[in-house]
Amino acid sequence: MTKITIEQIKKLREKTGVGVMEAKKALEEGGGDEKKAIAWIQKHGLMKAAAKAKRKAGEGLIASYIHHGGKVAALVEFACETDFVARTEEFGRLARELAMQVASMDPKDVAELLKQEYIREVGKTVEQLIAEVVGKTGEKIEVKRFVRWELAEK
């Protein structure tokens, strides 16, 4: 069994935001390899998200993004279970990222959005991005709906 150091745990926590015990477990499962540990965390986050799928997400917020040229904009209704999580910085940041994703990639519906590759990280889907936050917050999180506008041509 590979010895896991405090430095490894700290580094993994900084990269992923998971708790100490989850970081340690991921490193143990990955044999001390950071990339394998991150993959384990992502997979585990998806499992947690699936387990919470039947819960009601009745709180949340609406996030907006207007592209710097002012010609494309998006609004996303993003939901979670409690007002406490809805007010966290991480939840708000994720909602704004998803609004930017909608403005950039123009998905047709929520299902297509979830399957899209996240614009800031190659190899990670929007669904995986959300699952990571579900793993951190312990709550069901979902995109309820979105709208995208683009300046009409003359």
Secondary structure, DSSP 8 states (H G I E B T S, - for coil): -----HHHHHHHHHHH---HHHHHHHHHHTTT-HHHHHHHHHHHHHHHHHHTTTS---EEEEEEEE-TTSSEEEEEEEEES-HHHHTSHHHHHHHHHHHHHHHHH--SSHHHHHHSB-TTSTT-BHHHHHHHHHHHH-S--EEEEEEEEE----
